[in-house]
Amino acid sequence: MHARKPRLGLALGSGSARGWSHIGVVRTLQQAGFTPDIVCGTSIGALVGAIHAAGQLDWLEKWVRKLDWQGILALMDFGVSGGLLHGRKLMRFFEQHMHNHAMEQLPLPFACVATELDSGREVWLQQGSVIEAVRASIALPGLFTPARIGHQVLVDGGLVNPVPVSLCRAMGAEVVVAVDLNWDLIGRRARAESPVHAKASAQASGWLGHFFSAKDAETAAANARSQRSMLGVLVTSLNIMQVRITQSRLAGEPADVLIRPRLSDIGAMDFDKAALAIRQGEAAARLMLPQLADAMAA
């Protein structure tokens, strides 16, 4: 009589463009015979996790491997209220491939994490529209406008639970594989600003003219260029916060297997570096396969 295989949960962490690494992790696990029974995600982990749960990971990998900065900019809808981006164009694009199923209808059980803006409360999104849930989970403050689901105003889940091990456990996972994308970000060397960063910075500088005189706006824009972009400072600050929160959460809610791809050379907005991110995800996952095999056999 064969022993029952424990239910395997996959907790995909936040990390903006570094999240394409999740594709490499999932591929490596699948090739080794470890197919998750439950998928949970935060922020970019919610996006990749939802697409995987919908059975569309092949499409996602093919698309991101061809993605360049011009394609990224084409999905950006700049605004001035609540964040740099509205996020409508991005979500409409993904809805074409995910068909906005309810989470209960997905082939693989899926849930994601968001943060209630008014209370700071962690919110687990387990029912309803997949697209609305993912939009809430990726609503990085300052970058995306907050999302509304019912009466709740929601922002990025990485503010409270960057790697959702606890959600995986609550959904019945007996062995949890967690993917931490941000562990090596603090103290990394300065990088050149990407075209996407530059575009967003230029957009933000242009807004200064609405509030200040032309001379003052020009001076403020020059100061911003000579130091760091507004978006760069914001994202770096959020990276520090997420690293510290992740360390605290994983100490209290440890995963059975923790996968940590080396992604410090990929910036938060480097969505055009999918091939590198995927390779790093594959390499990190391969290193942990023996530990996962032990955990599943225990």
Backbone as CSV, one residue per row, in Angstrom:
resi,resn,N_x,N_y,N_z,CA_x,CA_y,CA_z,C_x,C_y,C_z
1,MET,0.843,-1.187,0.000,0.000,0.000,0.000,0.887,1.250,0.000
2,HIS,0.627,2.136,-0.960,1.434,3.337,-1.095,0.974,4.402,-0.119
3,ALA,1.933,5.108,0.478,1.605,6.221,1.362,1.039,7.372,0.541
4,ARG,0.109,8.110,1.136,-0.491,9.255,0.457,0.547,10.360,0.293
5,LYS,0.592,10.920,-0.893,1.521,12.018,-1.156,1.010,13.288,-0.471
6,PRO,1.863,13.986,0.278,1.405,15.223,0.930,1.029,16.280,-0.102
7,ARG,0.084,17.140,0.278,-0.352,18.212,-0.619,0.757,19.268,-0.688
8,LEU,1.153,19.565,-1.910,2.266,20.486,-2.141,1.736,21.878,-2.472
9,GLY,2.186,22.864,-1.709,1.812,24.246,-1.955,2.989,25.052,-2.452
10,LEU,2.712,26.016,-3.330,3.744,26.876,-3.894,3.413,28.320,-3.545
11,ALA,4.302,28.973,-2.798,4.112,30.365,-2.373,5.060,31.249,-3.171
12,LEU,4.517,31.996,-4.119,5.319,32.814,-5.028,5.375,34.250,-4.512
13,GLY,6.586,34.724,-4.258,6.756,36.010,-3.601,6.728,37.211,-4.525
14,SER,6.692,38.384,-3.912,6.678,39.653,-4.632,8.086,40.002,-5.109
15,GLY,8.165,40.917,-6.079,9.489,41.300,-6.568,9.492,41.990,-7.914
16,SER,8.342,42.504,-8.346,8.236,43.236,-9.615,8.828,42.412,-10.754
17,ALA,9.717,42.998,-11.573,10.224,42.300,-12.766,10.971,41.024,-12.440
18,ARG,11.499,40.918,-11.215,12.192,39.689,-10.830,11.230,38.498,-10.787
19,GLY,9.943,38.794,-10.821,8.932,37.740,-10.751,8.919,36.788,-11.931
20,TRP,9.517,37.190,-13.063,9.588,36.220,-14.167,10.399,35.003,-13.765
21,SER,11.205,35.131,-12.715,11.967,33.990,-12.197,11.046,32.865,-11.735
22,HIS,9.830,33.207,-11.318,8.878,32.181,-10.893,8.609,31.172,-12.014
23,ILE,8.663,31.628,-13.258,8.424,30.724,-14.388,9.479,29.626,-14.398
24,GLY,10.737,30.011,-14.192,11.806,29.026,-14.157,11.678,28.063,-13.003
25,VAL,11.237,28.564,-11.852,11.034,27.699,-10.689,9.959,26.661,-10.985
26,VAL,8.815,27.114,-11.493,7.704,26.192,-11.770,8.119,25.151,-12.795
27,ARG,8.801,25.584,-13.852,9.246,24.649,-14.894,10.154,23.562,-14.306
28,THR,11.096,23.969,-13.470,12.035,23.007,-12.898,11.326,22.019,-11.985
29,LEU,10.409,22.496,-11.171,9.649,21.603,-10.297,8.841,20.605,-11.113
30,GLN,8.188,21.092,-12.171,7.385,20.206,-13.014,8.241,19.129,-13.663
31,GLN,9.386,19.534,-14.182,10.260,18.578,-14.857,10.784,17.510,-13.899
32,ALA,10.889,17.855,-12.623,11.350,16.901,-11.613,10.203,16.080,-11.029
33,GLY,8.993,16.322,-11.514,7.846,15.550,-11.066,7.106,16.125,-9.877
34,PHE,7.386,17.373,-9.521,6.716,18.012,-8.390,5.704,19.033,-8.908
35,THR,4.473,18.621,-9.006,3.405,19.502,-9.471,2.628,20.018,-8.277
36,PRO,2.545,21.323,-8.075,1.858,21.846,-6.894,0.361,21.562,-6.925
37,ASP,-0.183,21.304,-5.756,-1.629,21.129,-5.616,-2.317,22.451,-5.315
38,ILE,-1.555,23.426,-4.803,-2.075,24.733,-4.399,-1.052,25.778,-4.806
39,VAL,-1.529,26.904,-5.336,-0.634,28.005,-5.693,-1.132,29.283,-5.033
40,CYS,-0.226,29.972,-4.345,-0.534,31.266,-3.748,0.519,32.268,-4.205
41,GLY,0.125,33.533,-4.264,1.086,34.530,-4.704,0.831,35.888,-4.115
42,THR,1.893,36.689,-4.104,1.812,38.083,-3.706,2.408,38.935,-4.814
43,SER,1.692,39.978,-5.227,2.160,40.929,-6.226,2.480,40.207,-7.539
44,ILE,3.714,40.309,-8.058,4.046,39.618,-9.302,3.887,38.113,-9.135
45,GLY,4.066,37.614,-7.918,3.819,36.195,-7.660,2.360,35.840,-7.848
46,ALA,1.466,36.784,-7.548,0.038,36.560,-7.785,-0.245,36.496,-9.275
47,LEU,0.388,37.372,-10.048,0.172,37.374,-11.495,0.644,36.074,-12.127
48,VAL,1.891,35.682,-11.850,2.423,34.443,-12.426,1.650,33.236,-11.898
49,GLY,1.327,33.255,-10.598,0.593,32.141,-10.010,-0.785,31.968,-10.604
50,ALA,-1.480,33.073,-10.846,-2.820,32.992,-11.440,-2.762,32.448,-12.859
51,ILE,-1.771,32.893,-13.620,-1.640,32.412,-14.992,-1.276,30.932,-15.007
52,HIS,-0.417,30.512,-14.078,-0.090,29.089,-13.968,-1.328,28.283,-13.569
53,ALA,-2.084,28.782,-12.605,-3.287,28.079,-12.151,-4.328,27.989,-13.256
54,ALA,-4.304,28.948,-14.178,-5.242,28.936,-15.302,-4.757,28.072,-16.462
55,GLY,-3.565,27.494,-16.323,-3.038,26.633,-17.385,-2.430,27.389,-18.551
56,GLN,-2.007,28.641,-18.323,-1.502,29.486,-19.401,-0.018,29.845,-19.250
57,LEU,0.734,29.048,-18.491,2.138,29.392,-18.254,2.959,29.328,-19.543
58,ASP,2.620,28.423,-20.461,3.346,28.347,-21.729,3.213,29.659,-22.484
59,TRP,1.983,30.172,-22.545,1.769,31.448,-23.222,2.561,32.556,-22.546
60,LEU,2.532,32.636,-21.207,3.222,33.694,-20.488,4.727,33.654,-20.770
61,GLU,5.314,32.461,-20.703,6.752,32.357,-20.942,7.110,32.813,-22.348
62,LYS,6.334,32.397,-23.315,6.606,32.797,-24.699,6.519,34.307,-24.856
63,TRP,5.539,34.923,-24.206,5.355,36.374,-24.318,6.475,37.140,-23.630
64,VAL,6.804,36.760,-22.394,7.803,37.549,-21.653,9.196,37.412,-22.255
65,ARG,9.479,36.274,-22.891,10.795,36.114,-23.513,10.979,37.056,-24.704
66,LYS,9.882,37.514,-25.290,9.947,38.447,-26.416,9.749,39.895,-25.988
67,LEU,9.419,40.113,-24.734,9.054,41.442,-24.261,10.260,42.373,-24.254
68,ASP,10.099,43.569,-24.844,11.135,44.595,-24.767,10.545,45.838,-24.127
69,TRP,11.386,46.855,-23.908,10.906,48.010,-23.157,9.822,48.771,-23.904
70,GLN,9.833,48.715,-25.236,8.773,49.376,-25.989,7.427,48.683,-25.745
71,GLY,7.467,47.351,-25.669,6.249,46.616,-25.354,5.754,46.897,-23.953
72,ILE,6.690,47.099,-23.027,6.314,47.426,-21.648,5.616,48.774,-21.603
73,LEU,6.215,49.775,-22.269,5.638,51.114,-22.271,4.255,51.127,-22.909
74,ALA,4.040,50.244,-23.888,2.739,50.196,-24.560,1.617,49.760,-23.617
75,LEU,1.975,49.066,-22.529,0.968,48.603,-21.566,0.784,49.572,-20.400
76,MET,1.500,50.690,-20.430,1.418,51.643,-19.329,0.431,52.756,-19.645
77,ASP,-0.485,52.996,-18.724,-1.433,54.105,-18.860,-1.192,55.082,-17.704
78,PHE,-0.420,56.124,-18.002,0.000,57.056,-16.970,-1.173,57.895,-16.476
79,GLY,-1.139,58.208,-15.176,-2.164,59.034,-14.557,-1.560,59.889,-13.470
80,VAL,-2.414,60.639,-12.774,-1.924,61.525,-11.718,-2.647,61.304,-10.396
81,SER,-3.575,60.368,-10.357,-4.394,60.189,-9.159,-4.103,58.847,-8.496
82,GLY,-3.403,58.888,-7.351,-3.191,57.684,-6.565,-2.013,56.834,-6.984
83,GLY,-1.393,57.124,-8.137,-0.254,56.341,-8.595,0.141,56.736,-10.003
84,LEU,1.339,56.340,-10.415,1.815,56.681,-11.757,1.001,55.993,-12.846
85,LEU,0.506,54.777,-12.565,-0.190,53.971,-13.574,-1.591,53.592,-13.107
86,HIS,-2.533,53.625,-14.043,-3.881,53.144,-13.736,-3.942,51.621,-13.708
87,GLY,-3.212,50.980,-14.607,-3.191,49.517,-14.667,-4.292,48.897,-15.502
88,ARG,-5.148,49.733,-16.127,-6.272,49.174,-16.895,-5.788,48.458,-18.151
89,LYS,-4.846,49.062,-18.876,-4.354,48.448,-20.113,-3.680,47.114,-19.825
90,LEU,-2.901,47.075,-18.748,-2.209,45.844,-18.379,-3.195,44.734,-18.063
91,MET,-4.222,45.048,-17.274,-5.193,44.027,-16.885,-6.061,43.589,-18.061
92,ARG,-6.397,44.518,-18.954,-7.159,44.126,-20.149,-6.351,43.158,-21.005
93,PHE,-5.040,43.401,-21.082,-4.174,42.517,-21.862,-4.180,41.105,-21.284
94,PHE,-4.004,40.986,-19.966,-3.984,39.661,-19.358,-5.364,39.008,-19.369
95,GLU,-6.400,39.809,-19.319,-7.757,39.250,-19.335,-8.043,38.528,-20.650
96,GLN,-7.410,38.963,-21.732,-7.605,38.301,-23.023,-7.151,36.844,-22.986
97,HIS,-6.190,36.549,-22.113,-5.633,35.197,-22.049,-6.139,34.402,-20.853
98,MET,-6.668,35.103,-19.853,-7.158,34.411,-18.655,-8.682,34.388,-18.589
99,HIS,-9.333,35.194,-19.447,-10.793,35.194,-19.568,-11.511,35.563,-18.267
100,ASN,-10.793,36.157,-17.332,-11.373,36.649,-16.083,-12.247,35.615,-15.380
101,HIS,-11.765,34.401,-15.268,-12.484,33.364,-14.529,-12.591,33.754,-13.060
102,ALA,-13.572,33.185,-12.401,-13.584,33.251,-10.945,-12.496,32.321,-10.432
103,MET,-11.901,32.689,-9.311,-10.822,31.864,-8.772,-11.289,30.444,-8.471
104,GLU,-12.568,30.312,-8.103,-13.109,28.991,-7.791,-13.157,28.092,-9.025
105,GLN,-13.087,28.671,-10.221,-13.202,27.905,-11.465,-11.849,27.512,-12.053
106,LEU,-10.768,27.985,-11.473,-9.448,27.674,-12.018,-9.130,26.192,-11.856
107,PRO,-8.390,25.611,-12.806,-8.034,24.193,-12.695,-7.225,23.862,-11.445
108,LEU,-6.463,24.835,-10.946,-5.603,24.634,-9.781,-6.015,25.623,-8.699
109,PRO,-6.203,25.166,-7.447,-6.571,26.097,-6.376,-5.566,27.246,-6.268
110,PHE,-6.097,28.477,-6.219,-5.252,29.668,-6.231,-5.829,30.734,-5.308
111,ALA,-4.935,31.470,-4.668,-5.338,32.630,-3.868,-4.163,33.600,-3.818
112,CYS,-4.447,34.858,-3.485,-3.370,35.842,-3.418,-3.601,36.819,-2.273
113,VAL,-2.568,37.616,-2.006,-2.557,38.513,-0.861,-2.606,39.962,-1.323
114,ALA,-3.415,40.766,-0.647,-3.423,42.215,-0.829,-3.417,42.869,0.542
115,THR,-3.299,44.192,0.553,-3.287,44.948,1.800,-4.414,45.960,1.781
116,GLU,-5.228,45.975,2.819,-6.298,46.968,2.917,-5.677,48.315,3.302
117,LEU,-5.854,49.308,2.450,-5.157,50.570,2.634,-5.606,51.302,3.898
118,ASP,-6.879,51.283,4.210,-7.383,52.061,5.342,-6.943,51.502,6.692
119,SER,-6.840,50.177,6.779,-6.542,49.549,8.069,-5.151,48.935,8.151
120,GLY,-4.508,48.716,6.999,-3.230,48.004,6.978,-3.382,46.505,7.149
121,ARG,-4.613,46.021,7.094,-4.896,44.600,7.335,-4.501,43.752,6.131
122,GLU,-3.958,42.570,6.400,-3.675,41.596,5.343,-4.978,40.976,4.868
123,VAL,-5.174,40.944,3.552,-6.409,40.418,2.970,-6.069,39.231,2.077
124,TRP,-6.730,38.115,2.315,-6.561,36.932,1.473,-7.702,36.889,0.468
125,LEU,-7.366,36.958,-0.818,-8.352,36.929,-1.892,-8.425,35.513,-2.442
126,GLN,-9.547,34.853,-2.160,-9.697,33.445,-2.502,-10.921,33.161,-3.369
127,GLN,-11.747,34.164,-3.576,-12.975,34.002,-4.365,-13.155,35.209,-5.273
128,GLY,-13.969,35.020,-6.299,-14.291,36.133,-7.187,-13.338,36.243,-8.357
129,SER,-13.377,37.377,-9.015,-12.638,37.615,-10.241,-11.127,37.464,-10.054
130,VAL,-10.518,36.640,-10.907,-9.064,36.477,-10.873,-8.377,37.793,-11.225
131,ILE,-8.870,38.463,-12.256,-8.251,39.704,-12.708,-8.313,40.771,-11.623
132,GLU,-9.454,40.911,-10.959,-9.575,41.912,-9.898,-8.651,41.586,-8.725
133,ALA,-8.543,40.311,-8.392,-7.679,39.906,-7.279,-6.214,40.189,-7.594
134,VAL,-5.771,39.838,-8.791,-4.386,40.078,-9.189,-4.107,41.579,-9.253
135,ARG,-5.054,42.336,-9.796,-4.868,43.805,-9.875,-4.667,44.400,-8.484
136,ALA,-5.397,43.896,-7.497,-5.239,44.391,-6.128,-3.883,43.991,-5.567
137,SER,-3.470,42.760,-5.808,-2.226,42.260,-5.230,-0.995,42.956,-5.790
138,ILE,-1.056,43.444,-7.043,0.103,44.094,-7.670,0.091,45.610,-7.524
139,ALA,-0.847,46.170,-6.772,-1.013,47.626,-6.706,0.074,48.263,-5.833
140,LEU,1.298,48.272,-6.342,2.437,48.830,-5.621,2.205,50.314,-5.367
141,PRO,2.216,50.754,-4.105,1.928,52.159,-3.796,2.861,53.115,-4.526
142,GLY,2.272,54.138,-5.117,3.052,55.110,-5.868,3.195,54.745,-7.325
143,LEU,3.171,53.447,-7.649,3.287,53.010,-9.035,1.905,52.772,-9.635
144,PHE,1.103,51.917,-8.986,-0.268,51.659,-9.444,-1.267,52.348,-8.527
145,THR,-2.366,52.799,-9.099,-3.449,53.309,-8.274,-4.030,52.160,-7.450
146,PRO,-4.537,52.437,-6.251,-5.148,51.370,-5.450,-6.322,50.723,-6.198
147,ALA,-6.606,49.484,-5.841,-7.723,48.740,-6.429,-8.907,48.750,-5.467
148,ARG,-10.090,48.601,-6.004,-11.296,48.514,-5.178,-11.998,47.187,-5.426
149,ILE,-12.237,46.455,-4.366,-13.052,45.241,-4.434,-14.116,45.385,-3.355
150,GLY,-15.364,45.506,-3.783,-16.433,45.782,-2.829,-16.200,47.134,-2.178
151,HIS,-16.193,47.149,-0.860,-15.968,48.390,-0.116,-14.502,48.567,0.275
152,GLN,-13.660,47.637,-0.109,-12.261,47.687,0.305,-11.393,48.397,-0.733
153,VAL,-10.481,49.228,-0.244,-9.443,49.835,-1.076,-8.161,49.065,-0.797
154,LEU,-7.613,48.429,-1.837,-6.518,47.470,-1.652,-5.269,47.887,-2.411
155,VAL,-4.116,47.599,-1.802,-2.827,47.838,-2.443,-1.984,46.566,-2.339
156,ASP,-0.762,46.663,-2.810,0.147,45.522,-2.956,0.258,44.675,-1.682
157,GLY,0.128,43.369,-1.854,0.219,42.456,-0.724,1.606,42.344,-0.133
158,GLY,2.632,42.799,-0.895,3.988,42.741,-0.388,4.226,43.636,0.815
159,LEU,3.336,44.567,1.082,3.463,45.424,2.250,3.308,44.641,3.545
160,VAL,2.572,43.536,3.491,2.284,42.787,4.721,2.766,41.342,4.678
161,ASN,2.780,40.721,3.509,3.140,39.303,3.413,3.790,39.026,2.059
162,PRO,5.084,39.363,1.917,5.739,39.249,0.611,5.851,37.830,0.071
163,VAL,5.926,36.832,0.948,6.006,35.427,0.513,4.921,34.660,1.277
164,PRO,3.783,34.372,0.653,2.578,33.950,1.392,2.548,32.487,1.832
165,VAL,3.507,32.102,2.656,3.531,30.741,3.190,2.281,30.478,4.027
166,SER,1.892,31.448,4.840,0.747,31.265,5.735,-0.536,30.995,4.965
167,LEU,-0.717,31.659,3.831,-1.912,31.440,3.012,-1.903,30.032,2.426
168,CYS,-0.747,29.580,1.985,-0.623,28.208,1.474,-1.019,27.188,2.542
169,ARG,-0.525,27.384,3.751,-0.857,26.460,4.850,-2.361,26.477,5.125
170,ALA,-2.935,27.680,5.136,-4.363,27.805,5.425,-5.224,27.116,4.375
171,MET,-4.730,27.017,3.144,-5.472,26.366,2.069,-5.260,24.854,2.046
172,GLY,-4.462,24.343,2.986,-4.328,22.897,3.116,-3.018,22.316,2.656
173,ALA,-2.045,23.163,2.312,-0.746,22.638,1.891,-0.025,22.015,3.078
174,GLU,0.501,20.823,2.878,1.252,20.126,3.930,2.760,20.294,3.768
175,VAL,3.195,20.496,2.537,4.580,20.860,2.238,4.537,22.139,1.410
176,VAL,5.260,23.153,1.854,5.228,24.443,1.152,6.605,24.772,0.590
177,VAL,6.639,25.043,-0.709,7.823,25.576,-1.374,7.607,27.077,-1.530
178,ALA,8.489,27.873,-0.963,8.376,29.326,-1.045,9.484,29.882,-1.924
179,VAL,9.165,30.942,-2.670,10.139,31.579,-3.555,10.310,33.029,-3.124
180,ASP,11.506,33.346,-2.619,11.844,34.685,-2.146,12.720,35.357,-3.205
181,LEU,12.200,36.400,-3.833,12.896,37.055,-4.930,13.787,38.212,-4.499
182,ASN,13.633,38.661,-3.253,14.244,39.930,-2.856,15.356,39.813,-1.831
183,TRP,15.765,38.614,-1.506,16.661,38.399,-0.373,18.026,39.045,-0.553
184,ASP,18.475,39.268,-1.805,19.835,39.785,-2.020,19.854,41.205,-2.583
185,LEU,18.783,41.972,-2.344,18.683,43.300,-2.957,19.370,44.404,-2.165
186,ILE,19.390,44.308,-0.871,19.940,45.397,-0.063,21.449,45.479,-0.249
187,GLY,21.907,46.690,-0.586,23.337,46.903,-0.745,23.869,46.578,-2.124
188,ARG,22.988,46.220,-3.057,23.495,45.911,-4.394,23.981,47.193,-5.069
189,ARG,24.869,47.035,-6.045,25.482,48.200,-6.668,24.464,48.979,-7.487
190,ALA,24.762,50.280,-7.626,23.861,51.134,-8.409,23.853,50.682,-9.857
191,ARG,22.698,50.749,-10.491,22.545,50.332,-11.878,22.116,51.504,-12.735
192,ALA,22.380,51.417,-14.004,21.921,52.454,-14.919,20.404,52.426,-14.997
193,GLU,19.824,53.588,-15.180,18.361,53.674,-15.242,17.860,53.060,-16.540
194,SER,16.859,52.199,-16.447,16.305,51.541,-17.624,15.446,52.525,-18.401
195,PRO,15.131,52.240,-19.681,14.258,53.116,-20.449,12.891,53.294,-19.791
196,VAL,12.384,52.239,-19.142,11.079,52.351,-18.495,11.156,53.312,-17.316
197,HIS,12.227,53.190,-16.501,12.432,54.136,-15.411,12.526,55.553,-15.949
198,ALA,13.282,55.724,-17.026,13.485,57.055,-17.579,12.176,57.658,-18.062
199,LYS,11.346,56.847,-18.723,10.057,57.324,-19.205,9.175,57.755,-18.043
200,ALA,9.114,56.927,-17.007,8.292,57.263,-15.848,8.810,58.518,-15.154
201,SER,10.131,58.660,-15.074,10.722,59.832,-14.436,10.411,61.091,-15.237
202,ALA,10.496,60.980,-16.570,10.175,62.125,-17.412,8.720,62.533,-17.256
203,GLN,7.839,61.506,-17.169,6.419,61.781,-16.975,6.204,62.523,-15.655
204,ALA,6.854,62.039,-14.585,6.709,62.678,-13.278,7.249,64.098,-13.302
205,SER,8.369,64.321,-13.994,8.930,65.667,-14.081,7.981,66.599,-14.810
206,GLY,7.312,66.066,-15.842,6.352,66.881,-16.575,5.208,67.346,-15.715
207,TRP,4.792,66.507,-14.770,3.686,66.893,-13.888,4.037,68.092,-13.009
208,LEU,5.346,68.262,-12.726,5.751,69.374,-11.871,5.286,70.706,-12.443
209,GLY,5.231,70.780,-13.767,4.806,72.016,-14.402,3.372,72.397,-14.105
210,HIS,2.557,71.426,-13.689,1.165,71.725,-13.339,1.065,72.413,-11.982
211,PHE,2.083,72.263,-11.161,1.998,72.732,-9.782,2.982,73.861,-9.467
212,PHE,4.037,74.020,-10.290,5.052,75.027,-10.013,5.262,75.895,-11.253
213,SER,5.958,76.994,-11.077,6.327,77.818,-12.214,7.275,77.039,-13.111
214,ALA,7.422,77.491,-14.354,8.293,76.791,-15.300,9.720,76.719,-14.777
215,LYS,10.201,77.809,-14.189,11.567,77.829,-13.668,11.730,76.856,-12.511
216,ASP,10.770,76.874,-11.566,10.847,75.966,-10.419,10.749,74.513,-10.866
217,ALA,9.871,74.243,-11.817,9.715,72.876,-12.311,10.999,72.391,-12.973
218,GLU,11.638,73.287,-13.743,12.882,72.911,-14.408,13.982,72.621,-13.389
219,THR,14.047,73.448,-12.338,15.050,73.232,-11.286,14.806,71.914,-10.567
220,ALA,13.522,71.634,-10.223,13.187,70.384,-9.534,13.517,69.181,-10.397
221,ALA,13.217,69.279,-11.698,13.504,68.162,-12.598,15.005,67.927,-12.707
222,ALA,15.800,69.031,-12.777,17.254,68.893,-12.860,17.807,68.255,-11.599
223,ASN,17.283,68.649,-10.455,17.730,68.046,-9.198,17.426,66.558,-9.169
224,ALA,16.244,66.190,-9.670,15.859,64.775,-9.685,16.793,63.977,-10.577
225,ARG,17.145,64.540,-11.743,18.018,63.825,-12.668,19.424,63.672,-12.108
226,SER,19.884,64.665,-11.360,21.239,64.621,-10.837,21.380,63.680,-9.659
227,GLN,20.269,63.286,-9.050,20.319,62.363,-7.921,19.759,61.005,-8.364
228,ARG,18.585,60.688,-7.950,17.943,59.457,-8.386,16.518,59.775,-8.789
229,SER,15.967,58.976,-9.680,14.600,59.227,-10.091,13.647,59.006,-8.918
230,MET,12.526,59.713,-8.968,11.517,59.560,-7.929,11.070,58.106,-7.833
231,LEU,10.843,57.480,-8.981,10.402,56.094,-8.993,11.493,55.175,-8.449
232,GLY,12.767,55.476,-8.803,13.856,54.644,-8.319,13.982,54.665,-6.810
233,VAL,13.854,55.863,-6.237,13.923,55.984,-4.781,12.779,55.228,-4.127
234,LEU,11.576,55.379,-4.688,10.414,54.702,-4.129,10.580,53.190,-4.168
235,VAL,11.000,52.669,-5.321,11.126,51.221,-5.467,12.227,50.675,-4.568
236,THR,13.359,51.387,-4.482,14.440,50.932,-3.609,13.992,50.898,-2.155
237,SER,13.264,51.921,-1.744,12.757,51.961,-0.374,11.813,50.802,-0.103
238,LEU,10.954,50.506,-1.067,10.039,49.381,-0.906,10.793,48.054,-0.878
239,ASN,11.891,47.962,-1.650,12.720,46.748,-1.604,13.241,46.499,-0.194
240,ILE,13.776,47.548,0.432,14.295,47.420,1.793,13.203,46.943,2.731
241,MET,12.039,47.552,2.617,10.924,47.180,3.476,10.529,45.724,3.261
242,GLN,10.462,45.298,1.989,10.032,43.934,1.709,11.056,42.908,2.194
243,VAL,12.346,43.224,2.063,13.372,42.304,2.571,13.197,42.099,4.066
244,ARG,13.024,43.190,4.790,12.896,43.097,6.245,11.606,42.378,6.652
245,ILE,10.505,42.691,5.986,9.235,42.031,6.309,9.315,40.547,5.977
246,THR,9.919,40.219,4.840,10.048,38.814,4.447,10.853,38.027,5.464
247,GLN,11.968,38.601,5.905,12.787,37.921,6.906,11.978,37.636,8.166
248,SER,11.189,38.611,8.593,10.385,38.448,9.802,9.291,37.398,9.617
249,ARG,8.576,37.475,8.484,7.483,36.526,8.249,7.991,35.101,8.093
250,LEU,9.086,34.920,7.377,9.607,33.563,7.171,10.203,32.976,8.442
251,ALA,10.678,33.844,9.332,11.176,33.345,10.619,10.035,32.776,11.450
252,GLY,8.871,33.417,11.391,7.728,32.948,12.170,6.887,31.909,11.457
253,GLU,6.942,31.916,10.120,6.139,30.998,9.303,7.054,30.369,8.254
254,PRO,7.968,29.507,8.657,8.964,28.975,7.712,8.356,28.042,6.678
255,ALA,8.926,28.103,5.497,8.553,27.148,4.453,9.324,25.851,4.663
256,ASP,8.858,24.770,4.068,9.598,23.510,4.105,10.806,23.572,3.181
257,VAL,10.633,24.277,2.060,11.721,24.463,1.097,11.696,25.925,0.670
258,LEU,12.826,26.603,0.776,12.907,28.020,0.420,13.846,28.180,-0.771
259,ILE,13.306,28.670,-1.873,14.065,28.882,-3.103,14.374,30.367,-3.231
260,ARG,15.659,30.677,-3.417,16.100,32.075,-3.473,16.957,32.316,-4.720
261,PRO,16.333,32.665,-5.835,17.117,32.977,-7.035,17.999,34.206,-6.818
262,ARG,19.140,34.235,-7.497,20.039,35.388,-7.436,19.614,36.404,-8.506
263,LEU,18.990,37.497,-8.058,18.353,38.426,-8.983,18.753,39.875,-8.750
264,SER,19.856,40.099,-8.045,20.211,41.476,-7.695,20.566,42.333,-8.912
265,ASP,20.882,41.720,-10.050,21.190,42.485,-11.251,19.952,42.823,-12.075
266,ILE,18.791,42.436,-11.580,17.540,42.738,-12.278,16.776,43.767,-11.462
267,GLY,16.556,44.928,-12.050,15.841,45.999,-11.366,14.352,45.749,-11.339
268,ALA,13.663,46.521,-10.517,12.224,46.330,-10.336,11.433,46.502,-11.630
269,MET,11.932,47.342,-12.540,11.210,47.607,-13.783,11.844,46.941,-15.004
270,ASP,12.789,46.031,-14.788,13.471,45.362,-15.900,12.660,44.165,-16.410
271,PHE,11.443,44.441,-16.835,10.578,43.357,-17.307,11.064,42.763,-18.625
272,ASP,12.028,43.424,-19.258,12.577,42.903,-20.507,13.728,41.918,-20.284
273,LYS,14.015,41.579,-19.035,15.098,40.639,-18.723,14.557,39.277,-18.299
274,ALA,13.506,38.848,-18.975,12.845,37.598,-18.594,13.759,36.393,-18.732
275,ALA,14.549,36.334,-19.800,15.391,35.156,-20.022,16.368,34.963,-18.863
276,LEU,16.978,36.050,-18.398,17.898,35.970,-17.266,17.166,35.562,-16.000
277,ALA,16.020,36.173,-15.747,15.259,35.851,-14.533,14.830,34.392,-14.519
278,ILE,14.365,33.898,-15.663,13.927,32.503,-15.749,15.090,31.550,-15.503
279,ARG,16.246,31.853,-16.080,17.430,31.005,-15.860,17.808,30.951,-14.384
280,GLN,17.757,32.093,-13.731,18.105,32.127,-12.311,17.082,31.351,-11.482
281,GLY,15.821,31.410,-11.865,14.804,30.623,-11.178,15.034,29.133,-11.337
282,GLU,15.390,28.718,-12.542,15.686,27.304,-12.791,16.873,26.836,-11.952
283,ALA,17.938,27.643,-11.942,19.152,27.253,-11.218,18.889,27.136,-9.718
284,ALA,18.161,28.108,-9.167,17.880,28.087,-7.731,16.985,26.914,-7.360
285,ALA,16.013,26.610,-8.216,15.102,25.502,-7.934,15.828,24.159,-7.995
286,ARG,16.748,24.008,-8.959,17.492,22.748,-9.065,18.277,22.462,-7.789
287,LEU,18.840,23.495,-7.215,19.624,23.316,-5.990,18.794,22.748,-4.838
288,MET,17.491,23.052,-4.843,16.638,22.664,-3.723,15.834,21.393,-3.977
289,LEU,16.011,20.770,-5.136,15.239,19.560,-5.436,15.493,18.418,-4.444
290,PRO,16.741,18.174,-4.006,16.946,17.109,-3.019,16.188,17.378,-1.702
291,GLN,16.201,18.640,-1.266,15.481,18.968,-0.030,13.982,18.787,-0.206
292,LEU,13.463,19.142,-1.372,12.037,18.960,-1.633,11.683,17.480,-1.667
293,ALA,12.533,16.670,-2.273,12.284,15.234,-2.319,12.219,14.662,-0.910
294,ASP,13.106,15.113,-0.041,13.095,14.662,1.356,11.811,15.086,2.052
295,ALA,11.388,16.337,1.827,10.188,16.852,2.479,8.944,16.090,2.023
296,MET,8.887,15.746,0.746,7.720,15.019,0.225,7.713,13.557,0.681
297,ALA,8.885,13.041,1.013,8.976,11.635,1.429,8.783,11.456,2.919
298,ALA,8.880,12.538,3.667,8.814,12.450,5.141,7.428,12.010,5.621
